[in-house]
Amino acid sequence: MNPRVLEIPGSVIRSIAAKRRPSSIDLGLGEPSLAPNPEHFAYAMTAAFERGMKYTANAGDHDLRAAIARTYRYPDMERAENVCVTTGSQEATFVTLKTLLDPALDELLVVEPAFPSYVKMARLEGVTVRTVAMGEDQDFAYDAERIVAAIGPHTRAIVICSPCNPTGRVLGRAQAEHLVSALAHRPGKPVWLIHDEIYREQTFTHDAAYLADLYPHTVVTNSLSKSNALTGLRLGWVLGPRGFVEQAIKTHAWVTSCADTFAQYVALHVFSELEGVREHAPWYREHRAAVVAALRASGVRAIEPEGSFYACVKLSPGRASLDVADELIERHDVLAIPGSAFGAAFEGWLRLSWVAPLDRVAEGIARLAPYCERLAPP
Amino acid sequence: MNPRVLEIPGSVIRSIAAKRRPSSIDLGLGEPSLAPNPEHFAYAMTAAFERGMKYTANAGDHDLRAAIARTYRYPDMERAENVCVTTGSQEATFVTLKTLLDPALDELLVVEPAFPSYVKMARLEGVTVRTVAMGEDQDFAYDAERIVAAIGPHTRAIVICSPCNPTGRVLGRAQAEHLVSALAHRPGKPVWLIHDEIYREQTFTHDAAYLADLYPHTVVTNSLSKSNALTGLRLGWVLGPRGFVEQAIKTHAWVTSCADTFAQYVALHVFSELEGVREHAPWYREHRAAVVAALRASGVRAIEPEGSFYACVKLSPGRASLDVADELIERHDVLAIPGSAFGAAFEGWLRLSWVAPLDRVAEGIARLAPYCERLAPP
């Protein structure tokens, strides 16, 4: 068998999540608890019977591709030809890495803390990975200076998830401009930016930067999973310069052929409305405000989310996050994800999701507070 | 970018298919013209609202995996743990090749004529490919002797599509037993068999062999695309020994995470009925009989299909299949796929699909007959 597959370790997140009981307070969940909008499915059912369930083109339905490009309106990425529809943002990222990077030459730079999939996908492809950690002293805010300093001679792409899973930090405009300016002034082949925008519709700051607005060598990956509570639908996309997307479509064709036609009908309906991808945004804004209030009341050191549906808390000095997560689920029936799952830099932290009902989230925070570093009273 | 992606050539099949006009007689189509059974979708809609649209486990819904394994009942492959649900059989084959073969050491043997995707997927993974052509003098019948003779010291897997796209030939029991017996007696690491069963429910002979019945190192790939006219649903699976499937699930997790939950609900309904995957089988049997009659009446040399929904015809000596296919669509408004798309051994042939209405298929055969080799009158 392929040694790169054999070497893939088991998932820390899944092994912790497997300890969940029906009674557990689940702050581990990486998917919305909202129900999807049934109108999108009603449209898809009608389309399925009127238009059938045939293959679409490899790149996806042309109208859907055009609607996605029009929704985001990134410079020189406003046409159907700039989009490849994929099986969720997992395949979008897989196809992007596989297309962009030559395993024999190129290196991927992953900005951490980060969801573990980027590193694992790159290893599966035989691509060398370098990581750069954001600073704990800055609560892991994106720091362009650090990212630029980490670029090596073989770095060909940098992956940034903003809003960030796990930290909830958002790349701000000044940092993004600093980063892009440094890349633009580098001699030689361009370094690509991969902007994972999966939590785009859970953004709570007005200072969010969109790299594709600023830098032509940007590939955006996204999906309907988080914005529309459609994790199970597996409908994502790659959005990028036409020359790149042409190649990505070839990779995609041999990986999955094309995305699910039913899921594409659902997406056509979502994108037919101007604010379709933002239909759940008000819920997240309200929920986030309540969670921030609960965190402040608890007195623990936390990163107040600028985006995503996570909040991260700092453990008392010397506590290993995996041990605490184990103790929390076993003794206190609270599921939280250990920071170590997101890179060594995030050891000593826990990632909490806050999509459960608010009283459950608040009760969970109360139960885990004794494990956390306390803020000095003001 | 990745040179292996840049090197992927365009698809001959798609470039011919792009010449289709609304008036064309389409004998190129690789998907059923039947409509899917709406009952499966009604069930899925109910499930979507009762159970939501969350991620399933990476390997797929446990009940669905169990139902798939139970339906085929291959020895030691009868449990949920033997199944990984995928995004169509394209991802099933991609994940199988990627998991099974070490690009640094292993070689894939492709039995031709074959759908071009196996060779292209292997090249994308950097796996060396060897091909072995079945004999034109035997109308490309599967020939175990030839396959065994082509196995090299690095051959680690052999991919066989039976019923075959394009030839419509089915691997018979005697040939399968000969092949499996030779593999079982080889010293050293086992050579795996990958049986692409995508046309399983379009089998018109009682002598069909199922390799997983005969040989433990077999991986089966399949989907609902052809059996239930659900090409657009992208619901497939890998069925194999538990140790292999465990590794395949890891690959699948980083390629697409999990299959579409809605598609899995549809599949749960298909597999809830004992003969769910055979609901269209009678239609194909009847259609096939009529097509065989039309071919016989035309007097052209054709391979009467033992399976699949294709029939292949031999061109007059010296005619290049790509040229003839071009001329057919441009002058006679008939779309047929040139044999050269399926390997050098199939040059001089055309693949015709026969899922269009029968009078259209018969008219198409009449228009292309002048390009074909004629059988001597009996």
Interface residues (C-beta under 8 A of the other chain):
Chain A: M1 N2 P3 V5 L6 I8 S11 E31 A35 P36 P38 F41 M45 A48 F49 G52 M53 K54 Y55 T56 T87 G88 Q90 E91 F94 K98 T99 L100 L101 D102 P103 S117 K120 M121 L124 A229 L230 T231 G232 L233 R234 F244 Q247 K250 T251 A253 W254 V255 T256 S257 C258 A259 D260 T261 F262 A263
Chain B: M1 N2 P3 V5 L6 I8 S11 E31 A35 P36 P38 F41 M45 A48 F49 G52 M53 K54 Y55 T56 T87 G88 Q90 E91 F94 K98 T99 L100 L101 D102 P103 S117 K120 M121 L124 A229 L230 T231 G232 L233 R234 F244 Q247 K250 T251 A253 W254 V255 T256 S257 C258 A259 D260 T261 F262 A263
